[in-house]
Amino acid sequence: MVKELRRKKLGIFVSGGGSNFRAIYDATINELIHGDVSVLVTDKASCGGAEYARDKGIPVLLFPKSKSCPEGLSSIDLINALRAFEVDFLLLAGYLKLIPIELVQAYPKSILNIHPSLLPAFGGKGFYGMKVHKGVIASGARYSGPTVHFVDEHYDTGLILAQKVVPVLANDTPEQLAARVLQEEHKVYVEAVAALCDDRIVWRVDGVPLIRSKENPDEYS
């Protein structure tokens, strides 16, 4: 008897339009991911990602609490809310705030982020959105692409889980490169989340996470 895999519950964090959130949500609906989006967390109540979540009946939480957002949750209140939703994994999808250490400790090896460059290059504080693609082009790099990584208490320094490579063309604008990278973001993030929900993440002896192939359990990426 093969034990049936439990569907995982996902909490997604967004600050903007949430195109990666939408790609993940669509993948859960189409059974490409063995999980469901249970709650959305945002620091901007009126952003496109939050509006999309409300349209789909997904609860929206505001975080963090601040002068401009007094109704936002504290770190402890957010953790309690996520536990009330029985969330298994947290997925950052264009969330621009630093994740507090309390949340990292509450969800060890269970928080993923996607970044629009080949980390560790062009990552860290200040490297987000179009700033990343401008930096890549200005450097003369010939390749770029998205990185999915586990989240620690710093910007973009967690262990890398998956990457996809795209060419940087001679006459690229930041907008053109961003569009090419975004196409791959939607694919690689869905693949990584699917592996997470399938319990196909394997931790190498040196601590590096690998994805076990669904088709061939002896192959890793």
N, C-alpha and C positions, 0 to 999 in steps of 0.2 A: 504494500500500500504506500503510495506517494502522498505525503501530507500536502494538502492544498495550501497554496501560498495566500496569506491574508492580504487583502487590499490595504495599501498604506494610505495614511491621511497626510496631506501636504498643506503647509502654510507658506504662502508666497508673499514676498516683500517687494513693493514697487514704489517709485517716486514719480514716474512719468506715464507714457502711453502704454507701457506694459506689453510690448509685442512678444517678448519671450514668455511672459505669463500666458498670453493668449495661445501661443504655440503649445505650451505644456497642457493647458486646459483642454484644447482640442484633442491632444494626444490621449488624455484620460478618457474623453468621451468616445474616441474611436478605438479604445482598447489597446493602444500602443504602449500605454503606461498602466501598470497594474496598481492604480491608486486613484485618489480623488482629491480635488482642491477643496479643503474644508474651510479655509479662512484666508483673507488677504489682509496684509499689514501695510500701512502707508504713512508717510509723514506729510502727505499732501491730499487732503480729503477730496478735492475736486479734480485730481489728475485723471487722465484717461483710463489708466489701469483700474482705479477705484470705481469709476463709473461703469466700466465693463463688468466688474465683479458684481456690482449691485444689480445690473441688468440680468445677470445669470443667477441671482439669488444667493450669492456667496457673501457671508458676513464680512464686514470691513472693520478693522481695528485701527485706531490712530496711535502712532508711536513715532518719536518720543514725546513726552510732555515738555512743553516749553512756554515761554512768554507769548509766542505767536500761536501756540496750540495748547491752551490750558486744559482742554478736554482730553489731551493725549494721555496714554498710560505710562506709568513708571516701568522700569525694567522688571521689577518683581511682579507688578500687576500684569504685565504682558506675559511673563512666564506662566503665571497662574491661569491666564485666559487661554493660552496655547494648550496647556495641560487639560483644561476643561473641554477643549475641542478634540482632545486625544491625538494631537498632531505628532506624527512620527518624524518627519523631516521638514526642514526649513529651506526654502529656495529663494535666493536673492535674484531679482530680475530687474536690474536697473534701479536698485535702492541705493541712494547716495550717502546715507548716514553710516557712520562706523557702528558696527555691532558691539554692544557692551559685553564685557568679559563675563558678566553674570549669565547672559544668554548663551555664550559659547560654552560655558561650563555646564549649563543645564542640558545642552544638546551636543554632547561630544561626538565627533565624527558623523554628524547628522545635519550639518549646514553647508549648502553649496552656493557658490556664486559663479556668475559668468562675466568675464572681462573681455573687451574687444581687442586684445592684443595677445601676442605670444609671450606670456609671462615666463620669466621675470622681467622681460623688457617692457618698458612703457606702462609700468604699474605704479601703484602707491598713491599717496595723497595728491590730489590735483589732477591726476590722470583719469579722466572720465569723459564719456561722450566724444564729441568731435575733437577735443583736445588730444585724445589718444591718436586719432588718425592724422591730425596735423603733425604731431611729433614723429610718427612713423615715416611720413613722406619727407619731412625736413631732414631726417637722419640719413636718408638714402637707402634704408633697408629695402631689400628686394622681396621680402615675404612678410606677411602678417597673418592674422587669423584669431579666432576666439579661443579662450582658455576657460575650462570649467575646473574650479578648484574648491577644496574644502576651506572653510572660513575659520580663521583664528582671530585674535583680538586686534590685529593690525590690518591695514589696507593691502589686499592683494598678495599676501605672503604665505597663505596656507598651501598645503600640499596639492600639487597638480594632479587632476584625475583624467582629463581628456583635452586634446587640442585638435584643431583643424587648420590647415595651412591654405592661404590664398595668396596669389601673386600681387605684388604692388607694381602697377604698370607705370611706364615712363612718364605719361602725362596725366596720371591720376589727380583728381581733386580729392580733398578730404571726404566730400559727400559721396563720390563714386566709390572710394575705398570702403567707406562705412556701409554702403548698400551691399557690397560684395561680402564683407565680413558678416553682416547681419543675416544674410541667407544661410551661412554656415552656422551661425549662433543657434538658430532655430532647430537645426538638425542635431548638432552635437549636444545641446542641452537636453533635448528630448531623449536622445540615446543614453546620456549619463543618468538622467532621472529614472528611465526605464530600468537600467541596471541596478540602481539604488533600491527601487521598489521590488525587484526580483531577487534581492539578496545576492547579487553577482559582483559586489565589490570585494576584492581580496586584498588583504594588507600584506605586502612583501615583508620579509624578515627585517629589512632596514626601515620599515615604516611607510614605504611608498605605496599608495593605493593603485590597484590595477582593476580593469574591468574584464571579467570572464565572459567569453563569447557565449551567447545563447545557443547558437547552433553547434558549437564544438567546445565543450567544457574544458578541454585541454589547451585552448588558445586564449591569450590575454592581450589586452591593448592598454 
